[in-house]
Amino acid sequence: MKRTIVTLFILFVYLQCSSNKNSPDPAADSSLTSKPALVAALRTGADQLDVLLLKIKDKRVALVVNYTAVIGKTHLADTLKGYGVTIKKIMSPEHGFRGTATAGEHVKDGLDTKTGLLVVSLYGDNRKPTAAQLEDVDVVIFDIQDVGVRFFTYLGTLHYVMEAFAETGKKVIVLDRPDPNGSYIDGPVLLPKHKSFIGMHPVPVVHGMTVGEYAQMINGEGWLEGKKKCDLEVVTMKNWTHADAYSLPLKPSPNLPNDQSIRLYPSICFFEGTALSLGRGTSMPFQVIGHPDLKNFPFQFTPVDVPGMAIDPPLENKLCFGLDLRQVDVAKKVDLHYLIDMYKAFPDKEKFFVPHFARWAGNELLAQQIKDGVSEVQIRESWQKDLTAFKEMRKKYLLYPE
């Protein structure tokens, strides 16, 4: 036995010496000494269980989550159950807890078969948690991947959760995640008269904030009913800045399947308020634009029912002609040339915009500007005063370097 141990030790020393002999000498190679240090790994709010578990010790917990609330490959609910946390219920946003409901689909309450937990829908009979739903809860954890765009309904869910917990005096903990569009701010600022679930607050289309930062703004600006403030804590990320590129590990909703769709989303979502299809009912949502009457365009696609993604999509089963944007370079701005060009090409201009287009634009002016032939440069100039004011307000709530 002793001989074996000695033999193994000699072999180990020999291998170490051989390795060192073959390794380059940093002093002899100046290129090695000039290499930058390794970048520290990003840690989301959910990744910091040492912080979170102390905040929820002996508490009755509700989770406002969907399938994007993961730590590595494990869902937050499973992780917390493994640590013995008392999870009373899951509250789910649009698309449901498992992300299988299509856009706008009514989601019902039920039991999650995997975890056995009660799932309360916040996109069904009520979008704001009721007092009865919060009776057995001390604290709520909000962990949903956002994309930094005003249209995304998860911000509406955040607002109503904060409002409900402000009314009960109970705590909201936001586990922060990166904003994949967080490096710029652009688009028209929403006017209060056009407030809806796809635009709850007077912010531009691209607000350049994480969910944690946005939650602080909701509280700080008095946007909750009665200007109440909720007891809010944000578990901030480590090693992230607004300038950092970020590729989402999971698609944030069924119709944003990849990075290209997420980059295009701020510009392409305007087409929800037009007669055109933006690819719902295809494998390319938010990456194509088209209509049956645009026959001069060579690219073609046909929207159909896609379970889990699109039921009864606009222009279902109709051959559409239009643009393929899957490979285009996407500028960091709200790019209006798609909207302007398609309006010019559309034969029946009276039917291009639908009545609720202002909900997406945040005003009535944008549609009128396009109808009047105002240039993109001039339209963008009309946003600047409001954008400047928003950027100044936003500074108070930033948690990460720009």
Secondary structure, DSSP 8 states (H G I E B T S, - for coil): -HHHHHHHHHHHHHHHHHHHHHS--GGG-HHHHTS-------B-STT-HHHHHHHSTT-EEEEEE-TT-EETTEEHHHHHHHTT-EEEEEEE-TTTTTT-S-TT-----EE-TTT--EEEESSSS-SS--HHHHTT-SEEEEE----SBTT-THHHHHHHHHHHHHHHT-EEEEE----TTTT--BS----GGG-BTTB-SS--SB----HHHHHHHHHHTT-SGGG---EEEEE--BS--TT-----SS-SBTTB-SHHHHHHHHHHGGGGGBSSB-STTSS-TTSEEEETT-TT--EEE----BTTTBSS-TTTT--EEEEE-TTS---SS--THHHHHHHHH-S-GGGTB-TTHHHHHSSSHHHHHHHTT--HHHHHHHHHHHHHHHHHHHGGG--S--
